[in-house]
Amino acid sequence: MAVGAGVVWAIVMAIAVYATRIRPDPHDEKVGLRLILWGGVAFPTVVLAGLLVYGLGMMWTLREPGEGLRIDVSGEQFWWRVTYRPQDGAAVASANEVRLPVGERVEFALTAPDVIHAFWIPSLGGKVDMIPGRENRLVLKAEKPGVYRGVCAEFCGASHALMAFDVVAMEKDAFEAWLKDQARPAAQAPEQARGAELFLRNGCGACHTVSGTEARGVVGPDLTRFGERATVGAGLMPNTPDNVARFIRETGTLKPRAKMPAYGALKPDELQAIAGYLGSLK
C-alpha cells in the first residue's frame, strides 16, 4: 500500500513540475484530453483495483483461527469486561486490561450489551465494531513483549474518550504462569480487613466480584486482581491509593454518565481503607 501510494505521488509531482517548470506554456487540446483519459481514468482505475485486490487478499489472514487461547471482550459504558478462555482450563474473568502471549495468534470474541463500541489496539491490528446482539471476531498476534494501548474507537457516550485499556504482551511461559495464577482467589492482606468490611457494607459487592468473598456482582468490573492493574477507571489515571479513593468519591465528575454512583458521603479514612483493600487484591 505504501509503495503504491509513493509511486502515485511521484508521478503526480513529476507532472506538476513538468507543467509548471519545464513546459509552462499552453498544451494542445488533444494532449490534455489524453492526459485526462489515461492519467485521470485508466491509471487510477488500474492502480486502485490492484491495491483493492491486494487488500482483500490480506483479509483472509485476519479470519484464520487462533492457536488455542480465546479472549471474550465486552465493551460496556464505559469499561471493558474481559474473560480468558484457554483450551485446557477454566475461564478467568478480568476487566480493563488484556494480556497476550507473544508469538501466538489469539482470537477475540467481541460483543456489547448496551451501545456500539469499537475494539482497537492500533499497534497490533485494525479496529472491529462491538455491536449489541452480534459477536464479531478478531485474531491478533503480538510479535514482541511490551505494553500497548487499546481504545474504544466508536463514540459510545459521554465518557467515550475516557475508555481505554492496557495490552500487556508477555513471553508465553510467563503468560501461562500468570493465567494459571489468575484462577485462584485473590489474596487479602490481614491488615486490610477494615477495608474489606467497608467494601461489602457499602454495597460494592452488589456490582463487583472479588473471588473468594461475598462480593459476586456482575454489573461492574471484576475486581479480583484489581491491585495488579496499572490504571483506575479503564485507563483514566494511574492505580494509586489516592486515585482509587478519588474515583470512588467523585465517579460522576471523573467519568460522566458512568453507572457507578459516587460515594462522596464516605469519610476520608473510610475511602482510604477501601482503596487500600482494593490495592491489596493481587
Secondary structure, DSSP 8 states (H G I E B T S, - for coil): -HHHHHHHHHHHHHHHHIIIII--S---HHHHHHIIIIIIIIHHHHHHHHHHHHHHHHHHHHTS--SS-EEEEEEETTEEEEEEE-TTS--EEEESEEEEETTSEEEEEEE-SSS-EEEE-TTT---EEE-TT--EEEEEE--S-EEEEEEE-S--STTGGG-EEEEEEE-HHHHHHHHHHHTS-----GGGHHHHHHHHHTTGGGT-B-TTSS-B--SS---TTGGG-SEETTTTEE--HHHHHHHHHSHHHHSTT-SS---TTS-HHHHHHHHHHHHT--
